[in-house]
């Protein structure tokens, strides 16, 4: 089969490798339908290895090269002897996290904070930028007929976005600011709207991304670098500031914008990952008693709920997709396009069939 394998920074090779085999009784072999290219994948491509294992991973034992791809869905083609809740032919969306089940956090139900966590497509034997991948039964969320294969590949980033918004504490009637209109940003804005936010404002300085976000018709899309941005926020919030901000750009300017636009005793959640330290005005945070939270991944149990929300038509996640490319072109038409700061793509899916 074909697989996109990460060797080092700027070195991803599409190679012919053996189809992965089921080894454990709870293993499931999935024929991949679609796989998204994540910001984490892009970080690896530009600066890795970061989370891909250059030495044996403590949980999975794997080392580079790593088959990438952790945002995916597909069809079950083989199951282990102990698999009960997934059958051959089921269409599934994959929760890619692999946890130890033993550490302090795992035992308290916070598996996404596992001290030795691995991830299918980043630090495991298989990944989904390939024709097939092996996962555990517990990683599979069965898709109803009303959820498409494309939506199945988007459940993972949709869960990332939803977790950040939920962690911020968004409730019905809130005014929410989302900084950064990348894939997680627009999915966060969609989710905040889906759960009842009164107004969702998207701050995005890149005109291409701002145009794409504007077309989704979620709420006002504004350039935070323009003169009058603060006045606009005051006008939209009766002079108070937004109730909550979800920072999705992973940048100091984005975080600064989020904090300055949030009302006193409001919440700011950092969902976008920073690749270098951020500068924060803690005097402003203290003076207005703003709560700043970090957000990491999602709850391992989020899949059924988000799948149901998508199936009900309340979370229109396919709006984030701007192109679909074949696996053989994943570097030239996927990674190279997405790392271009002037690029006009938002969410790129790889057709792995």
C-alpha positions as a Markdown table, in Angstrom:
| # | Residue | x | y | z |
|---|---|---|---|---|
| 1 | Unk | 0.0 | 0.0 | 0.0 |
| 2 | Unk | 1.0 | 3.7 | -0.2 |
| 3 | Unk | 1.9 | 5.6 | 2.9 |
| 4 | Unk | 3.2 | 9.1 | 3.6 |
| 5 | Unk | 6.1 | 8.6 | 6.0 |
| 6 | Unk | 7.9 | 11.3 | 8.0 |
| 7 | Unk | 11.7 | 10.9 | 8.2 |
| 8 | Unk | 12.8 | 14.4 | 9.2 |
| 9 | Unk | 12.0 | 18.1 | 8.8 |
| 10 | Unk | 11.1 | 18.7 | 5.1 |
| 11 | Unk | 11.4 | 15.0 | 4.4 |
| 12 | Unk | 8.0 | 13.2 | 3.9 |
| 13 | Unk | 8.1 | 10.3 | 1.4 |
| 14 | Unk | 5.2 | 8.6 | -0.2 |
| 15 | Unk | 6.3 | 4.9 | -0.2 |
| 16 | Unk | 5.1 | 1.5 | -0.9 |
| 17 | Unk | 4.9 | -0.4 | 2.4 |
| 18 | Unk | 3.2 | -3.6 | 3.6 |
| 19 | Unk | -0.4 | -3.4 | 4.7 |
| 20 | Unk | -0.4 | -3.4 | 8.5 |
| 21 | Unk | -1.5 | -6.6 | 10.2 |
| 22 | Unk | -3.8 | -7.2 | 13.2 |
| 23 | Unk | -1.7 | -8.4 | 16.1 |
| 24 | Unk | -4.0 | -8.2 | 19.1 |
| 25 | Unk | -7.5 | -9.5 | 19.7 |
| 26 | Unk | -8.9 | -6.0 | 20.1 |
| 27 | Unk | -7.3 | -4.7 | 16.9 |
| 28 | Unk | -9.3 | -3.3 | 13.9 |
| 29 | Unk | -8.0 | -2.9 | 10.4 |
| 30 | Unk | -9.5 | 0.1 | 8.7 |
| 31 | Unk | -9.4 | 1.0 | 5.0 |
| 32 | Unk | -8.9 | 4.7 | 5.1 |
| 33 | Unk | -11.4 | 6.9 | 3.2 |
| 34 | Unk | -10.2 | 10.4 | 4.0 |
| 35 | Unk | -7.5 | 11.9 | 6.2 |
| 36 | Unk | -7.0 | 15.5 | 7.2 |
| 37 | Unk | -3.7 | 17.3 | 7.3 |
| 38 | Unk | -3.4 | 18.8 | 10.8 |
| 39 | Unk | -1.5 | 21.8 | 12.1 |
| 40 | Unk | 0.5 | 19.3 | 14.2 |
| 41 | Unk | 1.5 | 17.5 | 11.0 |
| 42 | Unk | 2.7 | 20.8 | 9.6 |
| 43 | Unk | 4.7 | 21.6 | 12.7 |
| 44 | Unk | 6.5 | 18.2 | 12.2 |
| 45 | Unk | 7.1 | 18.9 | 8.6 |
| 46 | Unk | 8.6 | 22.3 | 9.2 |
| 47 | Unk | 10.5 | 21.7 | 12.5 |
| 48 | Unk | 10.2 | 18.0 | 13.5 |
| 49 | Unk | 10.7 | 15.7 | 15.0 |
| 50 | Unk | 8.7 | 17.2 | 17.8 |
| 51 | Unk | 6.2 | 14.6 | 18.9 |
| 52 | Unk | 7.1 | 12.0 | 16.3 |
| 53 | Unk | 9.6 | 9.7 | 18.1 |
| 54 | Unk | 13.2 | 10.0 | 17.2 |
| 55 | Unk | 13.9 | 7.3 | 19.9 |
| 56 | Unk | 11.6 | 4.5 | 20.9 |
| 57 | Unk | 8.3 | 5.8 | 22.3 |
| 58 | Unk | 7.7 | 4.8 | 25.9 |
| 59 | Unk | 4.2 | 3.5 | 25.2 |
| 60 | Unk | 4.3 | 2.1 | 21.7 |
| 61 | Unk | 8.1 | 1.5 | 21.2 |
| 62 | Unk | 8.1 | 2.9 | 17.6 |
| 63 | Unk | 10.7 | 5.2 | 16.1 |
| 64 | Unk | 10.9 | 7.2 | 12.9 |
| 65 | Unk | 10.0 | 6.9 | 10.1 |
| 66 | Unk | 6.4 | 7.5 | 11.1 |
| 67 | Unk | 3.4 | 7.2 | 8.8 |
| 68 | Unk | 1.5 | 10.4 | 9.4 |
| 69 | Unk | -2.3 | 11.0 | 9.6 |
| 70 | Unk | -4.5 | 11.1 | 12.7 |
| 71 | Unk | -7.7 | 12.9 | 11.5 |
| 72 | Unk | -9.4 | 10.1 | 9.7 |
| 73 | Unk | -12.3 | 7.8 | 9.0 |
| 74 | Unk | -12.7 | 4.7 | 6.9 |
| 75 | Unk | -14.3 | 1.3 | 6.6 |
| 76 | Unk | -13.6 | -1.7 | 8.8 |
| 77 | Unk | -12.2 | -4.6 | 6.8 |
| 78 | Unk | -10.9 | -7.0 | 9.5 |
| 79 | Unk | -11.4 | -7.3 | 13.2 |
| 80 | Unk | -9.6 | -9.2 | 16.0 |
| 81 | Unk | -11.1 | -12.1 | 17.8 |
| 82 | Unk | -12.3 | -10.1 | 20.8 |
| 83 | Unk | -13.9 | -7.2 | 18.9 |
| 84 | Unk | -17.6 | -6.9 | 19.7 |
| 85 | Unk | -18.9 | -3.4 | 19.1 |
| 86 | Unk | -17.5 | -2.9 | 15.6 |
| 87 | Unk | -18.1 | -5.2 | 12.6 |
| 88 | Unk | -16.7 | -5.6 | 9.2 |
| 89 | Unk | -18.2 | -3.1 | 6.8 |
| 90 | Unk | -18.9 | -0.4 | 9.5 |
| 91 | Unk | -17.8 | 3.1 | 8.6 |
| 92 | Unk | -15.9 | 4.6 | 11.5 |
| 93 | Unk | -14.2 | 7.8 | 12.7 |
| 94 | Unk | -11.1 | 7.3 | 14.7 |
| 95 | Unk | -10.2 | 8.8 | 18.1 |
| 96 | Unk | -6.4 | 8.6 | 17.6 |
| 97 | Unk | -5.1 | 8.9 | 21.2 |
| 98 | Unk | -3.4 | 5.9 | 22.7 |
| 99 | Unk | -3.1 | 6.0 | 26.5 |
| 100 | Unk | -1.5 | 3.9 | 29.2 |
| 101 | Unk | -4.6 | 3.6 | 31.4 |
| 102 | Unk | -2.4 | 3.5 | 34.5 |
| 103 | Unk | -1.0 | 7.0 | 35.2 |
| 104 | Unk | -2.5 | 9.6 | 37.6 |
| 105 | Unk | -4.4 | 11.3 | 34.9 |
| 106 | Unk | -5.7 | 8.2 | 33.1 |
| 107 | Unk | -7.1 | 6.8 | 36.4 |
| 108 | Unk | -9.0 | 10.0 | 36.9 |
| 109 | Unk | -10.7 | 10.0 | 33.5 |
| 110 | Unk | -8.3 | 12.5 | 31.9 |
| 111 | Unk | -6.7 | 10.2 | 29.4 |
| 112 | Unk | -5.9 | 13.1 | 27.0 |
| 113 | Unk | -3.4 | 14.2 | 29.7 |
| 114 | Unk | -1.7 | 10.7 | 29.9 |
| 115 | Unk | 1.9 | 11.1 | 30.9 |
| 116 | Unk | 3.0 | 8.7 | 28.2 |
| 117 | Unk | 0.3 | 9.3 | 25.6 |
| 118 | Unk | 0.9 | 8.2 | 22.0 |
| 119 | Unk | -1.2 | 8.9 | 18.9 |
| 120 | Unk | -2.1 | 7.0 | 15.8 |
| 121 | Unk | -0.4 | 8.8 | 12.9 |
| 122 | Unk | 2.2 | 10.6 | 15.1 |
| 123 | Unk | 3.8 | 8.0 | 17.5 |
| 124 | Unk | 2.3 | 4.6 | 16.6 |
| 125 | Unk | 2.9 | 1.8 | 14.2 |
| 126 | Unk | 0.4 | 3.1 | 11.7 |
| 127 | Unk | -1.1 | 6.3 | 10.5 |
| 128 | Unk | -3.9 | 7.3 | 8.1 |
| 129 | Unk | -2.0 | 9.1 | 5.3 |
| 130 | Unk | -2.0 | 5.6 | 3.9 |
| 131 | Unk | -4.5 | 3.1 | 2.4 |
| 132 | Unk | -4.9 | 1.1 | 5.6 |
| 133 | Unk | -4.4 | 1.6 | 9.4 |
| 134 | Unk | -4.7 | -0.6 | 12.4 |
| 135 | Unk | -6.4 | 0.8 | 15.5 |
| 136 | Unk | -8.0 | -0.5 | 18.7 |
| 137 | Unk | -11.7 | -1.2 | 18.9 |
| 138 | Unk | -12.0 | 1.5 | 21.6 |
| 139 | Unk | -10.7 | 4.1 | 19.1 |
| 140 | Unk | -13.6 | 3.5 | 16.7 |
| 141 | Unk | -16.7 | 5.6 | 16.6 |
| 142 | Unk | -19.3 | 4.0 | 14.3 |
| 143 | Unk | -20.8 | 6.5 | 11.8 |
| 144 | Unk | -24.6 | 6.5 | 11.1 |
| 145 | Unk | -25.7 | 6.7 | 7.5 |
| 146 | Unk | -26.4 | 10.4 | 7.9 |
| 147 | Unk | -22.7 | 11.2 | 8.4 |
| 148 | Unk | -20.6 | 11.2 | 5.3 |
| 149 | Unk | -17.1 | 9.8 | 4.9 |
| 150 | Unk | -15.8 | 13.3 | 4.7 |
| 151 | Unk | -17.5 | 14.3 | 7.9 |
| 152 | Unk | -16.0 | 11.1 | 9.5 |
| 153 | Unk | -12.5 | 12.5 | 8.8 |
| 154 | Unk | -13.4 | 15.8 | 10.4 |
| 155 | Unk | -14.7 | 14.5 | 13.7 |
| 156 | Unk | -11.2 | 14.7 | 15.3 |
| 157 | Unk | -10.6 | 18.4 | 14.6 |
| 158 | Unk | -14.2 | 19.1 | 15.4 |
| 159 | Unk | -13.6 | 17.5 | 18.8 |
| 160 | Unk | -10.6 | 19.6 | 19.3 |
| 161 | Unk | -12.6 | 22.8 | 18.6 |
| 162 | Unk | -15.6 | 21.7 | 20.7 |
| 163 | Unk | -13.4 | 20.8 | 23.7 |
| 164 | Unk | -11.8 | 24.3 | 23.7 |
| 165 | Unk | -15.2 | 26.0 | 23.5 |
| 166 | Unk | -16.7 | 23.8 | 26.2 |
| 167 | Unk | -13.6 | 24.4 | 28.4 |
| 168 | Unk | -14.2 | 28.1 | 28.0 |
| 169 | Unk | -17.6 | 27.6 | 29.4 |
| 170 | Unk | -19.7 | 29.0 | 26.5 |
| 171 | Unk | -23.4 | 29.0 | 27.2 |
| 172 | Unk | -26.5 | 30.2 | 25.4 |
| 173 | Unk | -26.5 | 33.9 | 24.8 |
| 174 | Unk | -22.8 | 34.5 | 25.2 |
| 175 | Unk | -20.8 | 36.8 | 22.9 |
| 176 | Unk | -17.7 | 34.8 | 21.8 |
| 177 | Unk | -14.5 | 35.9 | 20.1 |
| 178 | Unk | -12.5 | 33.4 | 18.1 |
| 179 | Unk | -9.0 | 34.6 | 17.1 |
| 180 | Unk | -7.6 | 32.9 | 14.1 |
| 181 | Unk | -9.7 | 31.5 | 11.2 |
| 182 | Unk | -7.7 | 28.4 | 10.5 |
| 183 | Unk | -9.4 | 25.0 | 10.5 |
| 184 | Unk | -9.7 | 24.9 | 14.3 |
| 185 | Unk | -10.8 | 28.5 | 14.5 |
| 186 | Unk | -13.7 | 28.2 | 12.1 |
| 187 | Unk | -14.7 | 24.8 | 13.6 |
| 188 | Unk | -14.7 | 26.5 | 17.1 |
| 189 | Unk | -16.8 | 29.3 | 15.8 |
| 190 | Unk | -19.3 | 26.8 | 14.2 |
| 191 | Unk | -19.5 | 24.9 | 17.5 |
| 192 | Unk | -20.0 | 28.0 | 19.6 |
| 193 | Unk | -22.8 | 29.0 | 17.4 |
| 194 | Unk | -24.3 | 25.5 | 17.4 |
| 195 | Unk | -24.5 | 25.4 | 21.2 |
| 196 | Unk | -26.3 | 28.8 | 21.4 |
| 197 | Unk | -23.8 | 31.7 | 21.5 |
| 198 | Unk | -25.7 | 34.9 | 20.6 |
| 199 | Unk | -22.8 | 36.3 | 18.6 |
| 200 | Unk | -19.6 | 34.7 | 17.4 |
| 201 | Unk | -16.9 | 37.2 | 16.2 |
| 202 | Unk | -14.0 | 35.9 | 14.2 |
| 203 | Unk | -10.7 | 37.9 | 14.2 |
| 204 | Unk | -8.4 | 37.1 | 11.3 |
| 205 | Unk | -5.8 | 39.3 | 9.7 |
| 206 | Unk | -5.1 | 37.1 | 6.7 |
| 207 | Unk | -7.4 | 38.3 | 3.9 |
| 208 | Unk | -7.7 | 34.9 | 2.2 |
| 209 | Unk | -8.7 | 33.1 | 5.4 |
| 210 | Unk | -11.0 | 36.0 | 6.4 |
| 211 | Unk | -12.7 | 35.7 | 3.0 |
| 212 | Unk | -13.2 | 32.0 | 3.5 |
| 213 | Unk | -14.6 | 32.5 | 7.1 |
| 214 | Unk | -16.9 | 35.3 | 5.9 |
| 215 | Unk | -18.4 | 32.9 | 3.3 |
| 216 | Unk | -19.4 | 30.5 | 6.2 |
| 217 | Unk | -21.8 | 33.1 | 7.5 |
| 218 | Unk | -21.2 | 32.4 | 11.2 |
| 219 | Unk | -20.8 | 35.9 | 12.4 |
| 220 | Unk | -18.8 | 39.1 | 11.9 |
| 221 | Unk | -15.3 | 38.5 | 10.5 |
| 222 | Unk | -12.9 | 41.4 | 11.3 |
| 223 | Unk | -9.2 | 42.2 | 10.9 |
| 224 | Unk | -7.8 | 42.7 | 14.4 |
| 225 | Unk | -4.9 | 44.8 | 13.1 |
| 226 | Unk | -7.2 | 47.5 | 11.6 |
| 227 | Unk | -7.8 | 50.8 | 13.2 |
| 228 | Unk | -11.1 | 50.8 | 15.1 |
| 229 | Unk | -11.0 | 47.1 | 16.0 |
| 230 | Unk | -11.4 | 47.9 | 19.7 |
| 231 | Unk | -14.3 | 50.3 | 18.9 |
| 232 | Unk | -16.0 | 47.6 | 16.9 |
| 233 | Unk | -15.7 | 45.1 | 19.8 |
| 234 | Unk | -17.2 | 47.7 | 22.2 |
| 235 | Unk | -20.0 | 48.4 | 19.7 |
| 236 | Unk | -20.9 | 44.7 | 19.5 |
| 237 | Unk | -20.8 | 44.2 | 23.2 |
| 238 | Unk | -22.4 | 47.4 | 24.6 |
| 239 | Unk | -19.0 | 48.6 | 25.7 |
| 240 | Unk | -18.3 | 45.6 | 28.0 |
| 241 | Unk | -16.2 | 43.2 | 25.9 |
| 242 | Unk | -16.8 | 39.6 | 24.8 |
| 243 | Unk | -17.8 | 37.1 | 27.4 |
| 244 | Unk | -15.3 | 34.5 | 26.3 |
| 245 | Unk | -12.5 | 34.2 | 23.8 |
| 246 | Unk | -11.1 | 31.1 | 22.1 |
| 247 | Unk | -7.6 | 31.7 | 20.9 |
| 248 | Unk | -6.9 | 29.5 | 17.9 |
| 249 | Unk | -4.0 | 31.3 | 16.1 |
| 250 | Unk | -1.3 | 30.0 | 18.5 |
| 251 | Unk | 0.4 | 33.4 | 18.3 |
| 252 | Unk | 1.2 | 36.2 | 20.8 |
| 253 | Unk | -0.8 | 38.8 | 18.7 |
| 254 | Unk | -3.8 | 36.4 | 18.8 |
| 255 | Unk | -3.6 | 35.9 | 22.5 |
| 256 | Unk | -3.1 | 39.7 | 23.1 |
| 257 | Unk | -6.2 | 40.4 | 21.0 |
| 258 | Unk | -8.2 | 37.7 | 22.9 |
| 259 | Unk | -7.3 | 39.1 | 26.3 |
| 260 | Unk | -7.8 | 42.8 | 25.4 |
| 261 | Unk | -11.2 | 42.1 | 23.9 |
| 262 | Unk | -12.6 | 40.0 | 26.8 |
| 263 | Unk | -14.6 | 41.6 | 29.6 |
| 264 | Unk | -13.6 | 41.7 | 33.2 |
| 265 | Unk | -14.0 | 38.2 | 34.8 |
| 266 | Unk | -14.3 | 36.7 | 31.3 |
| 267 | Unk | -12.6 | 33.6 | 30.1 |
| 268 | Unk | -9.8 | 33.1 | 27.5 |
| 269 | Unk | -9.0 | 29.6 | 26.3 |
| 270 | Unk | -5.8 | 28.9 | 24.4 |
| 271 | Unk | -6.7 | 26.2 | 21.8 |
| 272 | Unk | -4.1 | 27.0 | 19.1 |
| 273 | Unk | -0.7 | 25.5 | 19.9 |
| 274 | Unk | 2.2 | 27.8 | 20.4 |
| 275 | Unk | 5.5 | 26.7 | 19.0 |
| 276 | Unk | 7.4 | 29.3 | 21.0 |
| 277 | Unk | 6.8 | 31.2 | 24.2 |
| 278 | Unk | 4.1 | 33.8 | 24.2 |
| 279 | Unk | 4.3 | 37.3 | 25.8 |
| 280 | Unk | 1.3 | 38.0 | 28.0 |
| 281 | Unk | 0.4 | 41.2 | 29.9 |
| 282 | Unk | -0.4 | 39.6 | 33.2 |
| 283 | Unk | -1.1 | 43.0 | 34.8 |
| 284 | Unk | -4.1 | 43.3 | 32.4 |
| 285 | Unk | -5.1 | 39.7 | 33.3 |
| 286 | Unk | -5.0 | 40.5 | 37.0 |
| 287 | Unk | -6.5 | 43.9 | 36.8 |
| 288 | Unk | -9.6 | 42.6 | 35.1 |
| 289 | Unk | -9.6 | 39.2 | 36.8 |
| 290 | Unk | -9.6 | 37.3 | 33.4 |
| 291 | Unk | -9.2 | 33.6 | 33.5 |
| 292 | Unk | -6.7 | 32.2 | 30.9 |
| 293 | Unk | -6.9 | 28.4 | 30.4 |
| 294 | Unk | -5.0 | 26.0 | 28.3 |
| 295 | Unk | -6.8 | 23.4 | 26.1 |
| 296 | Unk | -5.2 | 20.1 | 25.0 |
| 297 | Unk | -6.9 | 17.7 | 22.6 |
| 298 | Unk | -10.3 | 16.5 | 23.8 |
| 299 | Unk | -11.9 | 14.0 | 26.1 |
| 300 | Unk | -11.5 | 10.5 | 24.8 |
| 301 | Unk | -15.2 | 10.0 | 25.1 |
| 302 | Unk | -16.3 | 13.0 | 22.9 |
| 303 | Unk | -16.7 | 11.0 | 19.7 |
| 304 | Unk | -20.4 | 9.8 | 20.1 |
| 305 | Unk | -21.6 | 13.2 | 21.1 |
| 306 | Unk | -19.9 | 15.1 | 18.3 |
| 307 | Unk | -21.0 | 12.5 | 15.8 |
| 308 | Unk | -24.6 | 12.9 | 16.9 |
| 309 | Unk | -24.3 | 16.7 | 16.7 |
| 310 | Unk | -23.0 | 16.4 | 13.1 |
| 311 | Unk | -25.6 | 13.9 | 12.2 |
| 312 | Unk | -28.3 | 16.3 | 13.4 |
| 313 | Unk | -27.1 | 18.9 | 11.0 |
| 314 | Unk | -26.2 | 21.3 | 13.8 |
| 315 | Unk | -22.4 | 21.3 | 13.4 |
| 316 | Unk | -21.7 | 21.9 | 9.6 |
| 317 | Unk | -18.1 | 20.9 | 9.7 |
| 318 | Unk | -17.7 | 20.2 | 6.0 |
| 319 | Unk | -17.7 | 24.0 | 5.4 |
| 320 | Unk | -14.1 | 24.0 | 6.6 |
| 321 | Unk | -12.9 | 21.8 | 3.7 |
| 322 | Unk | -11.4 | 23.8 | 0.8 |
| 323 | Unk | -9.8 | 21.0 | -1.2 |
| 324 | Unk | -9.4 | 17.2 | -1.5 |
| 325 | Unk | -6.2 | 15.8 | -3.0 |
| 326 | Unk | -4.9 | 12.3 | -3.8 |
| 327 | Unk | -2.4 | 10.6 | -1.5 |
| 328 | Unk | 0.4 | 10.6 | -4.1 |
| 329 | Unk | 0.3 | 14.4 | -4.1 |
| 330 | Unk | 0.2 | 14.9 | -0.3 |
| 331 | Unk | 3.5 | 16.8 | -0.1 |
| 332 | Unk | 3.2 | 19.1 | -3.1 |
| 333 | Unk | -0.5 | 19.8 | -3.0 |
| 334 | Unk | -1.0 | 19.4 | 0.7 |
| 335 | Unk | 1.9 | 20.2 | 3.0 |
| 336 | Unk | 3.7 | 22.7 | 0.8 |
| 337 | Unk | 0.5 | 24.6 | 0.1 |
| 338 | Unk | -0.6 | 24.7 | 3.8 |
| 339 | Unk | 2.8 | 25.9 | 5.1 |
| 340 | Unk | 2.7 | 28.8 | 2.6 |
| 341 | Unk | 1.7 | 31.9 | 4.7 |
| 342 | Unk | 0.0 | 33.4 | 1.7 |
| 343 | Unk | -1.9 | 30.2 | 0.8 |
| 344 | Unk | -5.6 | 30.2 | 0.2 |
| 345 | Unk | -6.4 | 26.8 | 1.6 |
| 346 | Unk | -8.1 | 26.1 | 4.9 |
| 347 | Unk | -8.7 | 22.4 | 5.5 |
| 348 | Unk | -7.2 | 19.9 | 3.0 |
| 349 | Unk | -8.4 | 16.3 | 3.0 |
| 350 | Unk | -6.4 | 13.5 | 1.5 |
| 351 | Unk | -8.4 | 10.9 | -0.4 |
| 352 | Unk | -6.6 | 7.7 | 0.7 |
| 353 | Unk | -8.7 | 5.2 | -1.2 |
